[in-house]
Amino acid sequence: MLEATGTDTRAKRPGQGLYFRVGWGRLAAQRALPGQAARLASSGLHLGVVPEPALPPGWVELKPKMAGICGSDMALMKGQSSPFMRPLTSFPAVLGHEIVAVTQEGQRVAVEPTLSCAARGLPPCQMCALGQSDDCLRRGDPGMGAGLMLGYHARVPGGWSQRMWAPQSQLVPVPEGMPDERAVLTEPAAIVLTGLKQVEWSQAAEVLIIGAGTLGLLSTALIAELYPAAKITAVARYPRQRDLVQQMGAQRVAGGTRRDPAIKAVTGEPVPTLPGFPPYYPRGFDVVVVAAGSQSALAEASRLVKAGGQVLLLGGVAQAAIDWTPIWSRHVRIIGSYGYGESGVDTFRAVLSLFSVMSQPLESLVTHQFPLEDYRGAVRAALGHTGAIKTVFVPN
């Protein structure tokens, strides 16, 4: 942090940001020694001065107020990210794309972080012209530089910073009186809402949510709010998660997916196959939401969904080796979802409008708050060793 002097000149000094640098030696160690991946997660971070970048017209300076640590941030720091989208990122970068900030006029805003053609000051590419800015063809543009969104761009800092910039058109006012702890969930909730809109809900009587982190809890809350006819079963392994998932609106809570009474109430009694292999379930859930980025979550979803059912992937599953027989043999529809839909700003507005009326204690999902300087403590908390759900930085 900048030290105070007799004359307060902090406003005249460049603020600090928390940079992440890709270290190939560290990445190799994390891949070769998976047990050390978490311990090494924060070693790629360092505090540094944030210079003002050269930007297209329409960008404004912001002061981040609160910024979340996302599962994708943790996967990156642990060396577990898929290399598939590597050409759409650039480092070292100030991370952070779940952002509540304050404009220079004092307006509190949620920041829609996509760096598509509009943000880059370019004519719309083929995908942007179709309203699919999440699939913008210029996210690796050599002009402004590679970066699919704020937080993954070497020249433009994300929200883990004392100062940042964003397109004016991608700022969404936060309703007066809404706690920062609720508003900072706008970006992950926009991810969830975009995914839920792709599900066919007319036949969705029984819904299973695998994962009780931020995405799983927000999925539970939004399904309960928007699709009240659906009966929600949520898998939550820890007491704090079980309490929260019930507060968010789940009717059944399972401690696991194997032989749990809440699961068997829908699937029927599992039938053994071969020793050492998962059982066969005679029935299944209409919709399974995978809100955990793990191979096991995807594998369980494939077995617990009914014939003709739907599996929504929200948790960022990367590399997975599973038996695909339950998928093709039961005509299961897999829905891959990423981003914020045709208009990210409209999705953010819709989320904040919902947040204004939802009775669930959403702000209780923010369990840990840290200054930028204590980034090692923040990473430890986000790894889940302290019962954290959503860990955030409070930069200023």
Number of C-alpha atoms within 10 A of each C-alpha: 14 10 7 9 8 5 6 9 11 13 7 7 11 15 21 24 28 25 25 23 16 17 14 10 9 19 20 13 16 21 15 11 10 14 11 14 21 18 15 16 22 19 16 16 20 17 17 14 15 21 16 15 12 10 17 13 11 14 17 15 16 25 21 28 22 27 28 28 21 21 19 15 21 18 18 17 26 24 24 18 18 13 10 8 11 14 13 18 20 20 17 20 25 30 29 27 26 27 29 31 29 22 17 11 7 10 14 23 23 27 33 29 27 26 26 26 20 19 21 22 16 12 10 18 18 14 16 19 12 12 16 19 26 21 18 22 18 25 24 21 16 8 9 20 18 22 27 26 23 28 27 27 25 23 23 25 30 31 33 34 30 24 25 25 22 23 22 17 14 22 23 19 19 26 14 9 7 13 12 20 21 19 26 27 27 25 27 23 26 26 24 29 23 20 22 21 11 13 17 12 16 9 11 18 15 18 25 29 30 28 25 24 22 25 27 26 30 26 30 28 26 23 22 20 17 12 15 12 15 21 18 26 25 33 25 25 15 11 11 13 25 21 13 23 29 20 17 24 23 25 16 18 23 21 18 16 19 13 16 14 17 18 25 19 13 21 20 15 17 16 11 12 10 8 7 7 8 15 16 16 19 16 18 25 26 24 29 29 30 27 26 23 21 16 14 15 21 24 19 17 26 26 24 26 29 26 20 16 22 26 27 23 23 24 27 19 19 14 12 13 9 13 10 11 11 20 22 12 10 15 14 19 17 15 16 13 19 17 22 26 22 15 15 24 21 16 22 27 19 16 22 25 13 14 21 16 9 15 12 18 13 21 16 13 20 19 16 19 20 19 16 23 16 11 19 16 16 21 22 17 21 24 19 13 9 11 15 20 23 25 23 28 25 18 24 16
